[in-house]
Amino acid sequence: MKQFIEFKKQREMSQILSDTFGFLRNEFKSFFGVFFKIIAPYLAVMLISYGFYMFQIGDMMNLTMTGSTSIINGFATFIVVLVFIIATVTTYVMSQATTLFYIKSYIKHNGNIDFIEIKQNVYGSFWKFIGLGFLVAICVGCGFLFCIIPGIYLYVPLVLSFSILAFDGKSVSDAFSASFSLVKEYWWITFASLFVVGIIVMVSSYAFALPATIYTYAKMGILSGEIDAENFTVADPISIVLGIISTLAQFLLNIISVVASVLIYFDLNEKKNFTGTYERIKNLGGTDE
């Protein structure tokens, strides 16, 4: 029997970390089965477009060094980059929505999930997530332009706005504003939790990116001390494959951040509203019919 993870309760930082990995470990087969059923087509397009992006950028750099660039090459690069950006945004939005609505179904059905329900929620809220993501990106991006600190301050509450959108069923504007109310008086502990999770994800991402980095250095001759800039090519089949593997690993590791943000959301919601406590008290008097 799988252990049921109770989301609607208060947690210390250590419990947020342990329950994040505990949930993914317990639900590994079920979660990734649902995840890839929904995400696979978009993920495939993202990775393929990334491969073309790497090849095209490398080709452009080689042509630039030889002085043989053309309008056609520039246009082809623009199309490849555009497709890659659209595919990446779509895939990450679908990934986040799938993770959030999987957890919502998991909570609703006491450890079980309803695939049809999850799929309908993901596709039904796609444009809401796009709109909220665009709004968050603009606010955080502008914040980072002003000495970085405002960007960090805005990022902490706004990263939880996606959980508010999914679990509270609010509109984009309401989820945006509610995130600041939720984090009020708990900004520092929320920042600390997100920071620790971010460090774990970042270090893991670097570990998967290391082979591609080592290969690039070896290809350039840096490791041997003999740099061959004349015959160096930016993109070859091996570097493209290693880059795709690194990109896929970073994409999947992002799930850790999403699950942790959900636990943080419910922790703050419980501190503020005692929703889970009220539900448990109410259920104490329930009887099976």
C-alpha positions as CSV (number, residue, x, y, z in Angstrom):
1,M,0.0,0.0,0.0
2,K,1.3,3.5,-0.9
3,Q,1.5,6.0,1.9
4,F,-0.9,8.8,1.4
5,I,0.7,12.2,1.6
6,E,-1.5,14.7,3.4
7,F,-1.1,18.1,1.6
8,K,-3.4,20.2,3.7
9,K,-1.4,20.7,6.8
10,Q,1.4,22.8,8.2
11,R,5.0,21.8,7.6
12,E,8.5,22.8,8.6
13,M,11.1,23.3,5.9
14,S,12.5,19.8,6.4
15,Q,9.1,18.3,6.0
16,I,8.4,20.2,2.8
17,L,11.6,18.7,1.3
18,S,11.0,15.2,2.6
19,D,7.4,15.1,1.5
20,T,8.3,16.5,-1.9
21,F,10.5,13.6,-2.6
22,G,8.2,11.2,-0.7
23,F,5.3,12.1,-3.0
24,L,7.3,11.7,-6.1
25,R,8.7,8.4,-4.9
26,N,5.3,7.0,-3.9
27,E,3.5,8.2,-7.0
28,F,6.4,7.7,-9.4
29,K,4.8,5.1,-11.8
30,S,1.3,6.6,-11.6
31,F,2.4,10.3,-11.9
32,F,4.8,9.8,-14.8
33,G,2.3,7.6,-16.6
34,V,-0.2,10.4,-16.5
35,F,2.4,13.0,-17.1
36,F,3.8,11.6,-20.3
37,K,0.4,10.7,-21.7
38,I,-0.4,14.4,-21.7
39,I,3.1,15.9,-22.2
40,A,4.8,13.5,-24.5
41,P,3.8,15.1,-27.9
42,Y,4.7,18.6,-26.7
43,L,8.0,17.4,-25.1
44,A,9.0,15.6,-28.3
45,V,8.4,18.8,-30.3
46,M,10.4,20.8,-27.8
47,L,13.4,18.4,-27.8
48,I,13.4,18.1,-31.6
49,S,13.2,21.8,-32.1
50,Y,16.0,22.2,-29.6
51,G,18.2,19.9,-31.7
52,F,17.4,21.9,-34.8
53,Y,18.0,25.1,-32.8
54,M,21.5,23.9,-31.8
55,F,22.3,22.8,-35.3
56,Q,21.1,26.1,-36.9
57,I,22.9,28.3,-34.3
58,G,26.1,26.3,-34.8
59,D,25.7,26.6,-38.6
60,M,25.1,30.3,-38.4
61,M,28.2,30.8,-36.2
62,N,30.3,28.8,-38.6
63,L,29.0,30.8,-41.6
64,T,29.6,34.0,-39.8
65,M,33.3,33.1,-39.1
66,T,33.7,32.3,-42.8
67,G,31.8,35.4,-43.9
68,S,29.2,33.5,-45.9
69,T,25.9,34.4,-44.1
70,S,22.8,35.1,-46.1
71,I,19.2,36.4,-45.7
72,I,17.9,32.8,-46.2
73,N,20.1,31.5,-43.3
74,G,19.0,34.3,-41.1
75,F,15.4,33.7,-41.8
76,A,15.8,29.9,-41.2
77,T,17.4,30.6,-37.9
78,F,14.6,33.0,-36.9
79,I,12.0,30.3,-37.7
80,V,13.8,27.6,-35.8
81,V,14.3,29.9,-32.7
82,L,10.6,30.9,-32.8
83,V,9.4,27.3,-33.0
84,F,11.7,26.4,-30.1
85,I,10.5,29.2,-27.9
86,I,6.8,28.4,-28.6
87,A,7.4,24.7,-28.0
88,T,9.3,25.3,-24.8
89,V,6.7,27.7,-23.3
90,T,3.8,25.4,-24.3
91,T,5.6,22.3,-22.8
92,Y,6.5,24.0,-19.5
93,V,3.0,25.3,-19.1
94,M,1.5,21.9,-19.8
95,S,4.0,20.3,-17.4
96,Q,3.1,22.7,-14.6
97,A,-0.6,22.4,-15.1
98,T,-0.4,18.6,-15.3
99,T,1.6,18.4,-12.0
100,L,-0.8,20.7,-10.2
101,F,-4.0,19.0,-11.4
102,Y,-2.6,15.6,-10.7
103,I,-2.0,16.6,-7.1
104,K,-5.5,18.2,-7.0
105,S,-7.0,14.9,-8.2
106,Y,-4.8,13.0,-5.7
107,I,-6.1,15.1,-2.8
108,K,-9.8,15.0,-4.0
109,H,-9.8,11.2,-4.4
110,N,-7.7,10.4,-1.2
111,G,-4.6,9.1,-3.0
112,N,-6.3,7.9,-6.2
113,I,-6.4,9.9,-9.5
114,D,-8.8,10.4,-12.3
115,F,-6.9,10.7,-15.6
116,I,-9.9,12.2,-17.6
117,E,-10.5,14.8,-14.9
118,I,-6.8,15.8,-14.9
119,K,-6.7,16.0,-18.7
120,Q,-9.8,18.1,-18.9
121,N,-8.5,20.5,-16.2
122,V,-5.1,20.8,-17.9
123,Y,-6.5,21.7,-21.3
124,G,-9.3,23.8,-19.9
125,S,-6.9,26.0,-18.0
126,F,-4.1,26.2,-20.6
127,W,-4.7,29.9,-21.6
128,K,-5.2,30.9,-17.9
129,F,-1.7,29.5,-17.2
130,I,-0.3,31.2,-20.2
131,G,-1.8,34.5,-19.2
132,L,-0.6,34.2,-15.6
133,G,2.8,33.1,-16.7
134,F,3.1,36.1,-19.0
135,L,2.0,38.4,-16.2
136,V,4.4,36.9,-13.7
137,A,7.3,36.9,-16.2
138,I,6.8,40.6,-16.9
139,C,6.6,41.6,-13.2
140,V,9.6,39.5,-12.1
141,G,11.6,40.5,-15.1
142,C,11.0,44.2,-14.5
143,G,11.8,43.6,-10.9
144,F,15.2,42.1,-11.7
145,L,16.0,45.1,-13.9
146,F,15.9,47.3,-10.8
147,C,18.9,46.0,-8.7
148,I,17.7,42.4,-8.6
149,I,16.2,42.6,-5.1
150,P,12.7,43.7,-6.3
151,G,12.7,40.7,-8.7
152,I,13.4,38.3,-5.8
153,Y,10.8,40.0,-3.7
154,L,8.1,39.6,-6.4
155,Y,9.2,36.0,-7.4
156,V,8.5,34.6,-3.9
157,P,4.8,35.2,-3.8
158,L,4.1,35.0,-7.5
159,V,5.6,31.5,-7.8
160,L,2.7,30.4,-5.6
161,S,0.1,32.1,-7.8
162,F,-0.1,29.0,-10.1
163,S,-1.1,26.8,-7.1
164,I,-3.8,29.4,-6.2
165,L,-5.0,29.3,-9.8
166,A,-5.3,25.5,-9.8
167,F,-6.5,24.7,-6.3
168,D,-8.7,27.8,-5.6
169,G,-10.1,28.1,-9.1
170,K,-9.5,31.8,-9.1
171,S,-9.1,34.1,-12.2
172,V,-5.7,35.1,-13.3
173,S,-5.9,38.6,-11.7
174,D,-7.3,37.2,-8.4
175,A,-4.6,34.5,-8.2
176,F,-2.0,37.2,-8.9
177,S,-3.2,39.4,-6.1
178,A,-4.0,36.6,-3.7
179,S,-0.4,35.3,-3.8
180,F,0.8,38.5,-2.0
181,S,-1.9,38.1,0.7
182,L,-0.9,34.5,1.2
183,V,2.8,35.2,1.6
184,K,2.3,38.3,3.8
185,E,4.0,37.8,7.2
186,Y,5.7,34.6,5.9
187,W,7.9,36.0,3.1
188,W,11.2,35.0,4.7
189,I,10.3,31.4,5.5
190,T,8.8,31.0,2.0
191,F,11.9,32.5,0.4
192,A,14.1,30.1,2.5
193,S,12.1,27.1,1.4
194,L,12.1,28.1,-2.3
195,F,15.8,28.9,-2.1
196,V,16.8,25.4,-0.7
197,V,14.6,23.6,-3.3
198,G,16.1,25.8,-6.0
199,I,19.7,25.0,-4.9
200,I,18.9,21.2,-5.0
201,V,17.4,21.5,-8.5
202,M,20.2,23.7,-9.8
203,V,23.0,21.4,-8.5
204,S,21.2,18.4,-10.0
205,S,20.8,20.3,-13.3
206,Y,24.5,21.1,-13.4
207,A,25.3,17.4,-12.8
208,F,23.3,16.5,-16.0
209,A,24.9,19.4,-17.9
210,L,28.4,18.3,-17.0
211,P,28.9,15.7,-19.7
212,A,28.0,18.3,-22.4
213,T,30.4,20.8,-20.9
214,I,33.3,18.3,-20.6
215,Y,32.7,17.2,-24.2
216,T,32.7,20.9,-25.4
217,Y,36.0,21.6,-23.6
218,A,37.6,18.4,-24.9
219,K,36.5,19.2,-28.4
220,M,38.0,22.7,-28.2
221,G,41.2,21.2,-26.9
222,I,41.1,23.1,-23.6
223,L,41.6,20.0,-21.5
224,S,44.7,19.0,-23.5
225,G,46.0,22.6,-23.6
226,E,45.9,22.7,-27.4
227,I,43.0,25.0,-28.5
228,D,42.0,24.4,-32.1
229,A,39.7,27.3,-32.8
230,E,40.0,27.0,-36.6
231,N,38.5,23.5,-36.8
232,F,36.1,23.9,-33.9
233,T,32.4,23.4,-34.8
234,V,29.7,24.6,-32.4
235,A,27.2,21.8,-33.0
236,D,27.9,18.2,-33.9
237,P,25.7,15.1,-33.4
238,I,27.3,14.2,-30.0
239,S,27.0,17.7,-28.6
240,I,23.4,18.0,-29.8
241,V,22.5,14.7,-28.2
242,L,24.2,15.6,-24.9
243,G,22.4,19.0,-25.0
244,I,19.0,17.3,-25.5
245,I,19.7,15.0,-22.6
246,S,20.6,17.9,-20.4
247,T,17.5,19.9,-21.5
248,L,15.3,16.9,-20.8
249,A,16.8,16.4,-17.3
250,Q,16.3,20.1,-16.4
251,F,12.7,19.9,-17.6
252,L,12.0,16.9,-15.4
253,L,13.8,18.3,-12.4
254,N,11.5,21.3,-12.6
255,I,8.7,19.0,-11.4
256,I,10.5,19.0,-8.0
257,S,10.1,22.7,-7.7
258,V,6.4,22.6,-8.7
259,V,5.6,19.9,-6.1
260,A,7.5,21.8,-3.4
261,S,5.6,25.0,-4.3
262,V,2.3,23.1,-3.8
263,L,3.4,22.0,-0.3
264,I,4.5,25.5,0.5
265,Y,1.1,26.8,-0.7
266,F,-0.9,24.4,1.5
267,D,1.4,25.1,4.4
268,L,0.7,28.9,4.2
269,N,-3.0,28.3,3.5
270,E,-3.2,26.2,6.6
271,K,-1.4,28.8,8.7
272,K,-3.8,31.5,7.3
273,N,-7.1,29.8,6.8
274,F,-6.9,26.3,8.6
275,T,-8.8,24.8,5.6
276,G,-7.4,21.3,6.2
277,T,-8.0,21.4,9.9
278,Y,-11.7,22.4,9.4
279,E,-12.1,19.6,6.8
280,R,-10.7,17.0,9.2
281,I,-12.9,18.2,12.1
282,K,-16.0,18.2,9.8
283,N,-15.1,14.6,8.6
284,L,-14.9,13.4,12.2
285,G,-18.7,13.4,12.4
286,G,-19.2,11.8,9.0
287,T,-20.4,8.2,8.7
288,D,-20.4,5.8,5.8
289,E,-23.7,5.1,4.1
